[in-house]
Amino acid sequence: MKIALIEGPLLDRLGEREPEVYGGGFTRQDIEEKLKEKASVLGVEIEFFSSYSEGTLAQIIADCNADGIIINPGAYTHTSVLLRDSLQYASIPFVEAHFSNIFKREEFRRSSLISDIAKGVICGFGVSTYGLALEAIFDHLLQD
């Protein structure tokens, strides 16, 4: 089983960007290492993708060769019909994940153009968010 983690802009800056919102005391490498360990325990392969470009993210999704996706589109969560269309085209089950609780943030961040087509949404758990999302998509794929 293969899971893809796809991230939008500024998520490569986690641990240093607005620690009061996203958490601090960790690096991007720490997050990837934790996910690799969890994936190993679950017996799944995990691949990491990141881009600041909406078109590149859409291409990654459209060409994705995975059984499941964890996606954190960053700011594109609230604006990108293209990412929504790409996720629908790919027809790969996905979990939407956000480090911050988007429902406790500014009004414009409380809506997502992909939540209604996701298997689920996990948000607000900081550095633990992606691990929870990995478990969720793994469990969903086992049930299918």
N, CA, C and O of each residue as an XYZ file, in Angstrom:
576
protein
N       0.854     -1.179      0.000
C       0.000      0.000      0.000
C       0.897      1.238      0.000
O       1.895      1.308      0.717
N       0.512      2.202     -0.819
C       1.278      3.439     -0.926
C       0.383      4.643     -0.618
O      -0.736      4.756     -1.120
N       0.910      5.534      0.222
C       0.205      6.760      0.586
C       1.065      7.946      0.144
O       2.281      7.942      0.340
N       0.441      8.944     -0.442
C       1.130     10.179     -0.828
C       0.722     11.298      0.120
O      -0.462     11.486      0.398
N       1.708     12.038      0.613
C       1.451     13.263      1.374
C       1.736     14.424      0.438
O       2.859     14.587     -0.038
N       0.720     15.226      0.178
C       0.834     16.346     -0.754
C       0.566     17.641      0.004
O      -0.465     17.794      0.658
N       1.519     18.571     -0.096
C       1.418     19.821      0.645
C       1.551     21.032     -0.266
O       2.302     21.029     -1.241
N       0.801     22.058      0.085
C       0.843     23.317     -0.626
C       1.856     24.288     -0.047
O       2.745     23.898      0.711
N       1.714     25.555     -0.411
C       2.706     26.581     -0.072
C       2.888     26.805      1.425
O       1.948     26.726      2.215
N       4.117     27.083      1.771
C       4.583     27.439      3.111
C       4.585     26.291      4.111
O       5.002     26.472      5.255
N       4.131     25.124      3.703
C       4.144     24.000      4.640
C       5.550     23.422      4.821
O       5.793     22.641      5.740
N       6.460     23.808      3.946
C       7.860     23.450      4.147
C       8.484     24.286      5.259
O       9.620     24.038      5.664
N       7.742     25.277      5.753
C       8.231     26.177      6.818
C       7.639     25.841      8.182
O       7.806     26.604      9.134
N       6.950     24.707      8.285
C       6.391     24.314      9.575
C       7.504     24.208     10.610
O       8.614     23.770     10.310
N       7.186     24.613     11.820
C       8.173     24.618     12.888
C       8.838     25.961     13.064
O       9.362     26.268     14.135
N       8.817     26.771     12.004
C       9.398     28.116     12.089
C       8.373     29.193     11.761
O       8.522     30.338     12.186
N       7.340     28.840     11.016
C       6.309     29.806     10.599
C       5.198     29.884     11.641
O       4.582     28.870     11.968
N       4.946     31.047     12.150
C       3.867     31.290     13.107
C       3.698     30.137     14.105
O       2.675     29.453     14.087
N       4.681     29.919     14.966
C       4.595     28.796     15.906
C       3.386     28.859     16.834
O       2.934     27.829     17.333
N       2.860     30.062     17.067
C       1.665     30.190     17.911
C       0.433     29.600     17.216
O      -0.546     29.262     17.880
N       0.475     29.475     15.895
C      -0.639     28.905     15.132
C      -0.369     27.451     14.762
O      -1.231     26.588     14.931
N       0.838     27.187     14.253
C       1.149     25.874     13.691
C       1.988     24.989     14.610
O       2.189     23.809     14.319
N       2.475     25.546     15.710
C       3.339     24.796     16.606
C       4.794     25.047     16.274
O       5.123     25.498     15.177
N       5.654     24.757     17.216
C       7.081     24.978     17.025
C       7.873     23.881     17.708
O       7.308     22.927     18.244
N       9.187     24.030     17.681
C      10.043     23.047     18.327
C      10.275     21.795     17.505
O      10.712     20.776     18.039
N       9.991     21.856     16.227
C      10.217     20.724     15.340
C      10.637     21.254     13.981
O      10.458     22.433     13.675
N      11.190     20.375     13.181
C      11.596     20.753     11.828
C      10.788     19.939     10.822
O      10.102     18.981     11.179
N      10.885     20.333      9.581
C      10.243     19.594      8.484
C      10.749     18.164      8.465
O       9.982     17.223      8.263
N      12.054     18.011      8.679
C      12.668     16.675      8.704
C      12.091     15.831      9.846
O      11.870     14.632      9.675
N      11.846     16.446     11.008
C      11.235     15.722     12.135
C       9.878     15.149     11.736
O       9.566     13.998     12.039
N       9.080     15.960     11.056
C       7.742     15.523     10.639
C       7.852     14.335      9.688
O       7.154     13.335      9.857
N       8.718     14.444      8.701
C       8.879     13.350      7.731
C       9.384     12.085      8.403
O       8.910     10.993      8.090
N      10.337     12.211      9.320
C      10.871     11.029     10.012
C       9.785     10.342     10.842
O       9.693      9.115     10.844
N       8.966     11.121     11.542
C       7.866     10.542     12.324
C       6.892      9.790     11.420
O       6.437      8.696     11.755
N       6.581     10.386     10.277
C       5.649      9.733      9.348
C       6.246      8.475      8.744
O       5.548      7.474      8.577
N       7.522      8.514      8.417
C       8.183      7.315      7.887
C       8.164      6.185      8.908
O       7.941      5.027      8.554
N       8.398      6.521     10.173
C       8.351      5.509     11.240
C       6.953      4.920     11.365
O       6.797      3.701     11.435
N       5.935      5.776     11.394
C       4.558      5.308     11.511
C       4.169      4.469     10.290
O       3.508      3.440     10.426
N       4.577      4.910      9.108
C       4.281      4.160      7.887
C       4.934      2.780      7.941
O       4.336      1.786      7.529
N       6.146      2.727      8.443
C       6.856      1.451      8.563
C       6.116      0.498      9.498
O       5.978     -0.689      9.201
N       5.648      1.017     10.614
C       4.890      0.202     11.568
C       3.611     -0.326     10.912
O       3.226     -1.476     11.124
N       2.965      0.516     10.124
C       1.731      0.111      9.445
C       1.998     -0.777      8.231
O       1.086     -1.427      7.718
N       3.242     -0.803      7.777
C       3.587     -1.598      6.598
C       3.202     -0.932      5.297
O       2.876     -1.608      4.321
N       3.237      0.405      5.272
C       2.913      1.130      4.049
C       4.101      1.970      3.603
O       4.970      2.324      4.399
N       4.117      2.277      2.324
C       5.118      3.175      1.756
C       4.520      4.575      1.739
O       3.341      4.753      1.435
N       5.343      5.564      2.067
C       4.857      6.940      2.028
C       5.779      7.776      1.158
O       7.002      7.678      1.249
N       5.167      8.605      0.308
C       5.907      9.522     -0.556
C       5.493     10.947     -0.210
O       4.343     11.201      0.148
N       6.445     11.876     -0.319
C       6.216     13.268      0.038
C       6.297     14.158     -1.199
O       7.225     14.047     -2.001
N       5.318     15.036     -1.339
C       5.287     15.998     -2.436
C       4.927     17.364     -1.864
O       4.104     17.471     -0.955
N       5.554     18.405     -2.407
C       5.292     19.758     -1.934
C       5.540     20.736     -3.067
O       6.476     20.571     -3.849
N       4.693     21.758     -3.152
C       4.912     22.789     -4.156
C       4.195     24.060     -3.733
O       3.191     24.029     -3.020
N       4.732     25.160     -4.188
C       4.077     26.453     -4.017
C       3.152     26.745     -5.199
O       2.360     27.686     -5.148
N       3.249     25.952     -6.251
C       2.510     26.192     -7.478
C       1.221     25.371     -7.525
O       1.247     24.148     -7.393
N       0.115     26.047     -7.712
C      -1.176     25.379     -7.809
C      -1.203     24.380     -8.975
O      -1.703     23.265     -8.832
N      -0.662     24.791    -10.123
C      -0.636     23.905    -11.284
C       0.213     22.666    -11.044
O      -0.160     21.565    -11.448
N       1.343     22.841    -10.395
C       2.204     21.694    -10.083
C       1.501     20.735     -9.134
O       1.568     19.519     -9.316
N       0.828     21.272     -8.125
C       0.082     20.421     -7.198
C      -1.020     19.651     -7.925
O      -1.230     18.468     -7.658
N      -1.714     20.312     -8.831
C      -2.760     19.648     -9.607
C      -2.175     18.520    -10.447
O      -2.776     17.452    -10.563
N      -1.012     18.753    -11.028
C      -0.340     17.722    -11.838
C       0.097     16.543    -10.969
O      -0.049     15.388    -11.368
N       0.633     16.835     -9.783
C       1.036     15.773     -8.851
C      -0.170     14.900     -8.510
O      -0.078     13.673     -8.514
N      -1.284     15.533     -8.220
C      -2.500     14.786     -7.882
C      -2.990     13.972     -9.079
O      -3.301     12.789     -8.940
N      -3.059     14.596    -10.246
C      -3.566     13.908    -11.438
C      -2.697     12.717    -11.823
O      -3.203     11.718    -12.335
N      -1.397     12.816    -11.580
C      -0.464     11.740    -11.936
C      -0.166     10.795    -10.780
O       0.634      9.872    -10.930
N      -0.790     11.008     -9.645
C      -0.473     10.262     -8.431
C      -0.715      8.762     -8.616
O      -1.748      8.326     -9.125
N       0.270      8.009     -8.187
C       0.192      6.550     -8.257
C       0.235      6.013     -6.825
O       1.191      5.350     -6.422
N      -0.817      6.315     -6.072
C      -0.894      5.887     -4.678
C      -2.281      5.332     -4.409
O      -3.222      5.568     -5.167
N      -2.387      4.594     -3.322
C      -3.677      4.045     -2.920
C      -4.507      5.057     -2.139
O      -5.736      4.996     -2.123
N      -3.811      5.988     -1.494
C      -4.476      7.008     -0.706
C      -3.630      8.259     -0.642
O      -2.419      8.211     -0.861
N      -4.263      9.376     -0.342
C      -3.586     10.665     -0.274
C      -3.917     11.345      1.054
O      -5.051     11.300      1.532
N      -2.910     11.965      1.626
C      -3.096     12.944      2.691
C      -2.755     14.271      2.039
O      -1.673     14.426      1.473
N      -3.668     15.228      2.110
C      -3.405     16.509      1.461
C      -3.633     17.663      2.422
O      -4.648     17.740      3.114
N      -2.660     18.552      2.438
C      -2.773     19.832      3.122
C      -2.478     20.884      2.062
O      -1.315     21.208      1.819
N      -3.511     21.418      1.433
C      -3.290     22.381      0.357
C      -2.827     23.754      0.820
O      -2.571     24.629     -0.008
N      -2.714     23.961      2.139
C      -2.348     25.285      2.626
C      -3.413     26.288      2.215
O      -4.607     25.994      2.273
N      -2.982     27.465      1.803
C      -3.915     28.530      1.421
C      -4.821     28.125      0.262
O      -5.913     28.675      0.115
N      -4.384     27.167     -0.568
C      -5.228     26.726     -1.681
C      -6.488     25.992     -1.209
O      -7.417     25.787     -1.990
N      -6.519     25.603      0.050
C      -7.707     24.961      0.627
C      -8.947     25.797      0.360
O     -10.016     25.263      0.066
N      -8.797     27.096      0.464
C      -9.924     28.016      0.445
C     -10.198     28.632     -0.922
O     -11.170     29.368     -1.093
N      -9.334     28.327     -1.901
C      -9.430     29.045     -3.175
C      -9.361     28.188     -4.435
O      -9.747     28.656     -5.506
N      -8.884     26.959     -4.341
C      -8.521     26.243     -5.562
C      -9.564     25.238     -6.055
O      -9.683     24.125     -5.541
N     -10.301     25.666     -7.054
C     -11.186     24.751     -7.764
C     -10.333     23.736     -8.544
O     -10.738     22.587     -8.719
N      -9.171     24.162     -9.002
C      -8.277     23.272     -9.748
C      -7.862     22.069     -8.904
O      -7.882     20.944     -9.402
N      -7.490     22.272     -7.648
C      -7.107     21.132     -6.808
C      -8.304     20.221     -6.560
O      -8.164     18.998     -6.547
N      -9.456     20.805     -6.368
C     -10.672     19.999     -6.209
C     -10.907     19.145     -7.454
O     -11.155     17.943     -7.354
N     -10.827     19.774     -8.625
C     -11.030     19.040     -9.872
C      -9.996     17.927    -10.038
O     -10.326     16.836    -10.504
N      -8.762     18.195     -9.663
C      -7.697     17.183     -9.766
C      -7.960     16.010     -8.835
O      -7.757     14.856     -9.211
N      -8.408     16.302     -7.632
C      -8.729     15.224     -6.682
C      -9.901     14.386     -7.189
O      -9.895     13.163     -7.050
N     -10.890     15.030     -7.767
C     -12.009     14.276     -8.334
C     -11.553     13.440     -9.525
O     -11.972     12.293     -9.677
N     -10.700     14.008    -10.361
C     -10.177     13.280    -11.517
C      -9.387     12.055    -11.078
O      -9.562     10.970    -11.632
N      -8.522     12.223    -10.088
C      -7.643     11.131     -9.649
C      -8.430      9.982     -9.026
O      -8.010      8.828     -9.107
N      -9.558     10.286     -8.412
C     -10.410      9.268     -7.782
C      -9.652      8.403     -6.775
O      -9.901      7.202     -6.665
N      -8.738      9.013     -6.052
C      -7.982      8.325     -5.005
C      -8.536      8.812     -3.668
O      -8.651     10.019     -3.457
N      -8.880      7.901     -2.768
C      -9.388      8.350     -1.474
C      -8.369      9.258     -0.782
O      -7.165      9.003     -0.821
N      -8.874     10.323     -0.146
C      -7.943     11.230      0.522
C      -8.508     11.773      1.827
O      -9.718     11.855      2.038
N      -7.564     12.140      2.692
C      -7.870     12.821      3.941
C      -7.291     14.220      3.847
O      -6.127     14.397      3.488
N      -8.102     15.205      4.169
C      -7.647     16.592      4.238
C      -7.079     16.822      5.633
O      -7.708     16.460      6.627
N      -5.894     17.421      5.714
C      -5.230     17.603      7.008
C      -4.690     19.022      7.142
O      -4.133     19.585      6.200
N      -4.867     19.584      8.332
C      -4.362     20.930      8.632
C      -3.780     20.943     10.040
O      -4.396     20.429     10.974
N      -2.607     21.521     10.193
C      -1.965     21.599     11.505
C      -2.767     22.456     12.470
O      -2.891     22.119     13.648
N      -3.313     23.562     11.980
C      -4.136     24.419     12.832
C      -5.600     24.015     12.678
O      -5.979     23.353     11.712
N      -6.407     24.424     13.641
C      -7.840     24.196     13.549
C      -8.423     25.328     12.702
O      -8.627     26.440     13.189
N      -8.685     25.031     11.438
C      -9.132     26.079     10.518
C     -10.465     26.690     10.946
O     -10.801     27.795     10.521
N     -11.219     25.989     11.773
C     -12.519     26.499     12.210
C     -12.408     27.493     13.361
O     -13.400     28.112     13.747
N     -11.203     27.648     13.912
C     -10.956     28.623     14.970
C     -10.155     29.812     14.441
O      -9.692     30.651     15.214
N      -9.997     29.876     13.139
C      -9.180     30.913     12.525
C     -10.062     31.979     11.891
O     -11.263     32.043     12.154
N      -9.460     32.807     11.059
C     -10.196     33.869     10.371
C     -11.352     33.261      9.570
O     -11.290     32.113      9.131
N     -12.389     34.048      9.395
C     -13.594     33.569      8.717
C     -13.273     32.952      7.342
O     -13.817     31.904      6.995
N     -12.398     33.596      6.567
C     -12.113     33.092      5.219
C     -11.404     31.742      5.234
O     -11.438     31.022      4.236
N     -10.760     31.383      6.349
C     -10.074     30.081      6.446
C     -11.004     28.959      6.894
O     -10.593     27.799      6.931
N     -12.226     29.280      7.227
C     -13.149     28.274      7.763
C     -13.868     27.482      6.685
O     -14.637     26.571      6.993
N     -13.629     27.815      5.439
C     -14.244     27.052      4.356
C     -13.159     26.341      3.555
O     -12.044     26.837      3.397
N     -13.519     25.182      3.064
C     -12.604     24.378      2.257
C     -13.332     23.937      1.003
O     -14.490     23.522      1.056
N     -12.649     24.029     -0.116
C     -13.254     23.586     -1.381
C     -13.109     22.088     -1.603
O     -13.574     21.566     -2.617
N     -12.466     21.383     -0.661
C     -12.279     19.935     -0.856
C     -12.869     19.077      0.262
O     -12.975     17.861      0.103
N     -13.252     19.674      1.380
C     -13.731     18.879      2.528
C     -14.895     17.965      2.173
O     -14.957     16.830      2.645
N     -15.807     18.442      1.355
C     -17.003     17.650      1.059
C     -16.730     16.439      0.166
O     -17.585     15.562      0.047
N     -15.559     16.374     -0.461
C     -15.219     15.195     -1.273
C     -14.136     14.347     -0.606
O     -13.738     13.312     -1.142
N     -13.659     14.782      0.562
C     -12.652     14.029      1.313
C     -13.314     12.893      2.087
O     -14.504     12.954      2.395
N     -12.540     11.861      2.397
C     -13.028     10.805      3.290
C     -13.190     11.353      4.691
O     -14.038     10.891      5.455
N     -12.377     12.339      5.026
C     -12.460     12.973      6.327
C     -11.502     14.140      6.406
O     -10.660     14.338      5.530
N     -11.646     14.910      7.474
C     -10.800     16.082      7.705
C     -10.236     15.985      9.112
O     -10.967     15.753     10.075
N      -8.923     16.166      9.218
C      -8.257     16.189     10.517
C      -7.539     17.521     10.625
O      -6.720     17.869      9.775
N      -7.854     18.267     11.685
C      -7.216     19.566     11.844
C      -7.057     19.911     13.312
O      -7.802     19.446     14.175
N      -6.051     20.750     13.563
C      -5.888     21.299     14.895
C      -4.992     20.533     15.832
O      -4.913     20.883     17.010
N      -4.317     19.510     15.371
C      -3.495     18.688     16.250
C      -2.002     18.906     16.057
O      -1.183     18.083     16.462
N      -1.663     20.029     15.431
C      -0.257     20.381     15.276
C       0.559     19.271     14.651
O       0.154     18.676     13.652
N       1.707     18.996     15.240
C       2.645     18.030     14.677
C       2.061     16.609     14.611
O       2.567     15.778     13.856
N       1.028     16.323     15.371
C       0.397     14.991     15.346
C      -0.594     14.816     14.197
O      -1.024     13.698     13.914
N      -0.955     15.902     13.541
C      -2.009     15.872     12.521
C      -1.745     14.854     11.421
O      -2.626     14.060     11.093
N      -0.555     14.867     10.850
C      -0.290     13.974      9.723
C      -0.277     12.508     10.152
O      -0.703     11.639      9.392
N       0.203     12.228     11.348
C       0.171     10.854     11.849
C      -1.258     10.356     12.000
O      -1.563      9.214     11.657
N      -2.129     11.209     12.513
C      -3.542     10.854     12.636
C      -4.168     10.652     11.257
O      -4.963      9.734     11.058
N      -3.808     11.509     10.315
C      -4.328     11.379      8.950
C      -3.836     10.084      8.300
O      -4.589      9.425      7.582
N      -2.583      9.720      8.547
C      -2.045      8.475      7.996
C      -2.815      7.280      8.546
O      -3.175      6.377      7.790
N      -3.068      7.263      9.833
C      -3.846      6.176     10.425
C      -5.253      6.126      9.834
O      -5.778      5.048      9.557
N      -5.856      7.296      9.644
C      -7.225      7.351      9.130
C      -7.314      6.824      7.699
O      -8.197      6.022      7.395
N      -6.421      7.255      6.823
C      -6.494      6.790      5.436
C      -6.111      5.314      5.353
O      -6.681      4.571      4.553
N      -5.169      4.892      6.157
C      -4.798      3.466      6.212
C      -6.001      2.626      6.620
O      -6.312      1.638      5.955
N      -6.681      3.000      7.699
C      -7.866      2.249      8.148
C      -8.950      2.245      7.078
O      -9.598      1.223      6.852
N      -9.148      3.379      6.422
C     -10.169      3.435      5.364
C      -9.818      2.465      4.221
O     -10.678      1.739      3.722
N      -8.558      2.469      3.826
C      -8.154      1.602      2.713
C      -8.261      0.118      3.076
O      -8.548     -0.708      2.209
N      -8.038     -0.221      4.326
C      -8.189     -1.605      4.762
C      -9.647     -2.066      4.686
O      -9.927     -3.238      4.434
N     -10.561     -1.132      4.905
C     -11.986     -1.456      4.887
C     -12.537     -1.599      3.478
O     -13.547     -2.272      3.271
N     -11.889     -0.976      2.514
C     -12.377     -1.045      1.129
C     -12.054     -2.357      0.468
O     -12.400     -2.564     -0.695
